[in-house]
Amino acid sequence: MARPRAIAHEDRLTLVEHLDELRSRIIISLVVFGVAFALCFWQDQLMLDIFNWPLPADQDKLLTLSPTEPFFTTVEVSAYGAMILALPVILYQVYAFVIPAFSPQEKRVVFPYLIAMPILFLAGIAFAYFVVMPAAITFLLNFNEASFNTELRAKEYYGFLGILTVVLGLLFQMPIALLALTRLGVVTPQQLASNRRYAIFIISIVAAALPGGDPVSMILIMIPLVLLYEASVFLAKRFGEPKDVSPPEPAPEGSG
């Protein structure tokens, strides 16, 4: 596999060259993910301890119902961990593939978004892990506890945690997405502000549809998403006017 070369905005590549570069960057991303997965699987007990942190102290061992479930559950946990570890390299490969298409003026507009995306993604993961999961698990395990003998199944709990953290990481991209749509002229800041009630309604549906669905986790998810929407409206009003990033036209000949 050839190492992807740096491509300038002025370079003109054929379709085959573009596809070859894309293939190289996909292979690099898969290799990095594979190395991260091997590392997480090697340290599987550490990964399980990290995933078990939101659980109460008396729930240190989760239930499995088949001989193969411990192995495949450990593989799933390792995959979630590898996804987070490999994210910076994968995002860089995406960035390196698309950035040559932008002019120097456009790069100055796009660069802050590219920096903010992984930061917001990690913020969403941290919020799900440190805030939503402990509160949701405590509420769900203590609800009508006198009437039920509740045991947590490993596969369902780790899937719950993994999906919730990844989805919240993506939902925390809301300011980037709305600001980009505003800069492109798809929506206006005034439209975002006037449709606030519809946005909150959609956010409530998304929060209810996420794993868990209990009132505590729903409210905890809605609060930051509503705040992020309000931040999106503010950023759109402040920085969202479409910018003309094309280079200025040359002055006509003979002008002073």
C-alpha positions in Angstrom: 0.0 0.0 0.0 1.5 3.3 -1.1 1.6 6.1 1.6 -0.9 8.8 0.7 1.0 11.9 -0.6 0.2 15.4 0.3 -2.1 17.0 -2.3 -2.4 20.7 -2.9 -5.5 22.6 -3.9 -3.9 23.2 -7.4 -3.3 19.6 -8.1 -5.6 17.9 -10.6 -6.0 14.2 -10.0 -7.8 11.6 -12.1 -10.7 9.6 -10.8 -8.4 6.6 -10.4 -5.9 8.6 -8.4 -8.7 9.9 -6.1 -10.0 6.3 -5.6 -6.5 5.1 -4.9 -5.9 7.8 -2.2 -9.3 7.0 -0.7 -8.5 3.3 -0.6 -5.1 4.1 1.1 -6.8 6.3 3.8 -9.5 3.7 4.5 -6.9 1.0 4.9 -4.9 3.2 7.3 -8.0 3.9 9.3 -8.8 0.1 9.5 -5.3 -0.7 10.5 -5.3 1.9 13.3 -8.7 0.6 14.4 -7.4 -3.0 14.4 -4.4 -2.0 16.5 -6.6 -0.1 18.9 -9.0 -3.1 19.1 -6.1 -5.5 19.8 -4.9 -3.2 22.6 -8.4 -3.0 24.1 -8.9 -6.8 23.8 -5.5 -7.4 25.4 -6.5 -5.1 28.3 -10.1 -6.5 28.3 -10.3 -6.5 32.1 -9.4 -2.9 32.3 -12.0 -2.1 29.6 -14.7 -4.0 31.5 -13.8 -2.2 34.7 -14.1 1.2 32.8 -17.5 0.2 31.4 -18.7 -1.1 34.8 -17.9 2.2 36.6 -21.4 3.6 36.3 -22.8 0.5 38.0 -23.5 0.2 41.8 -20.9 -1.5 43.9 -23.0 -4.6 44.3 -23.3 -5.1 40.5 -19.6 -5.9 39.8 -20.4 -9.1 37.8 -23.0 -9.0 35.1 -25.2 -11.9 34.0 -24.5 -14.0 30.9 -26.8 -16.6 29.5 -24.7 -18.7 27.1 -21.2 -20.1 26.9 -20.2 -17.8 24.1 -21.7 -14.6 25.5 -18.7 -13.6 27.7 -16.4 -13.8 24.7 -18.6 -11.9 22.3 -19.5 -9.3 24.9 -15.8 -8.7 25.5 -15.3 -8.3 21.7 -18.2 -5.7 21.7 -16.7 -3.7 24.6 -13.2 -3.8 22.9 -14.8 -2.5 19.7 -16.4 0.5 21.5 -13.1 1.3 23.2 -11.2 1.0 19.9 -13.6 3.3 18.2 -12.9 6.0 20.7 -9.1 5.5 20.6 -8.9 5.4 16.8 -11.2 8.4 16.3 -8.4 11.1 16.1 -6.6 9.2 13.4 -9.8 8.4 11.4 -10.9 12.1 11.6 -7.5 13.1 10.4 -7.7 10.8 7.4 -11.1 12.2 6.5 -9.7 15.7 6.9 -6.6 15.0 4.8 -8.8 13.5 2.0 -11.3 16.4 1.7 -9.2 19.5 2.6 -7.4 19.7 -0.8 -10.8 20.5 -2.4 -10.9 23.8 -0.5 -9.2 26.9 -1.5 -7.0 28.7 1.1 -9.8 31.1 1.8 -12.3 28.2 2.3 -9.8 26.4 4.6 -9.8 29.3 7.0 -13.6 29.0 7.2 -13.7 25.2 7.6 -10.7 24.8 10.0 -12.5 25.8 13.2 -15.3 23.3 12.5 -12.8 20.5 12.1 -11.1 21.4 15.4 -14.5 21.6 17.2 -15.9 18.3 15.9 -13.7 15.8 17.9 -13.9 18.0 21.0 -17.7 18.0 21.0 -17.8 14.3 20.2 -15.6 13.6 23.3 -17.7 16.0 25.4 -20.8 14.0 24.4 -19.2 10.7 25.4 -18.0 12.2 28.7 -21.5 13.5 29.5 -23.1 10.2 28.7 -20.5 8.3 30.8 -20.2 10.5 33.9 -23.7 12.1 34.1 -26.4 10.2 32.3 -25.4 6.6 32.9 -24.9 6.7 36.7 -28.2 8.6 37.2 -30.2 6.3 34.8 -28.8 3.1 36.2 -29.5 4.2 39.8 -33.1 5.2 38.9 -33.8 2.1 36.9 -32.4 -0.4 39.4 -34.2 1.2 42.4 -37.5 1.6 40.7 -40.0 -0.8 42.4 -37.0 -2.8 43.7 -39.2 -4.5 46.4 -41.3 -6.1 43.7 -38.6 -7.3 41.3 -35.3 -9.2 41.5 -33.4 -7.2 38.9 -30.2 -8.7 37.4 -28.2 -6.9 34.7 -27.3 -8.9 31.6 -23.9 -8.0 30.3 -24.8 -7.9 26.6 -27.7 -5.5 27.2 -25.9 -3.2 29.6 -22.8 -2.8 27.5 -24.9 -2.3 24.4 -26.9 0.3 26.3 -23.8 2.1 27.4 -22.0 1.9 24.0 -24.9 3.1 21.9 -25.8 5.9 24.3 -22.3 7.3 24.4 -21.7 7.1 20.7 -25.1 8.7 19.8 -24.7 11.5 22.3 -21.2 12.1 20.9 -22.8 12.5 17.5 -25.7 14.6 18.8 -23.2 17.0 20.4 -22.2 17.9 16.9 -25.4 20.0 16.6 -23.8 23.4 16.8 -21.4 22.5 14.0 -24.1 21.1 11.8 -26.5 24.0 12.2 -23.7 26.6 11.9 -22.6 24.9 8.7 -26.1 24.9 7.3 -26.4 28.6 8.2 -23.1 29.5 6.5 -24.3 27.6 3.4 -27.5 29.6 3.3 -29.8 26.5 3.8 -31.3 28.1 6.9 -31.2 31.5 8.6 -30.6 32.4 12.2 -34.1 33.8 12.3 -35.6 30.5 11.2 -33.6 28.7 13.9 -34.9 31.1 16.6 -38.5 31.1 15.4 -38.6 27.2 15.2 -37.3 26.8 18.7 -40.4 25.0 20.0 -40.3 22.5 17.1 -36.6 21.9 17.8 -37.3 21.2 21.5 -40.1 18.8 20.5 -37.8 16.9 18.2 -35.1 16.8 20.9 -37.6 15.3 23.4 -38.5 12.6 20.9 -34.8 11.8 20.3 -34.1 11.7 24.0 -37.1 9.3 24.6 -36.0 7.0 21.7 -32.4 6.6 23.0 -31.6 3.5 25.1 -33.1 3.7 28.5 -36.1 5.9 27.9 -36.7 6.5 31.6 -37.6 10.0 32.8 -34.3 10.7 34.5 -32.1 9.9 31.5 -34.5 11.6 29.1 -34.4 14.9 31.1 -30.6 14.7 31.5 -30.2 14.2 27.8 -32.6 16.9 26.9 -31.0 19.6 29.0 -27.6 19.7 27.2 -29.2 19.3 23.8 -31.5 22.2 24.3 -28.6 24.3 25.6 -26.6 23.2 22.5 -29.5 24.3 20.3 -29.6 27.7 22.0 -25.8 27.9 21.5 -26.3 27.1 17.9 -28.8 29.9 17.5 -26.4 32.3 19.1 -23.4 31.2 16.9 -25.6 31.3 13.8 -26.6 35.0 14.6 -23.0 35.9 15.4 -21.0 34.0 12.8 -23.6 32.3 10.5 -24.0 34.9 7.7 -22.9 33.2 4.4 -19.4 34.4 3.6 -18.0 34.9 0.1 -14.8 32.9 0.2 -14.1 33.2 -3.5 -11.0 35.2 -4.4 -11.6 38.7 -5.5 -12.0 39.3 -9.2 -9.0 41.1 -10.9 -9.5 44.8 -11.6 -10.2 45.6 -15.2 -7.3 46.8 -17.3 -6.7 50.5 -17.4 -8.3 51.1 -13.9 -6.3 53.3 -11.6 
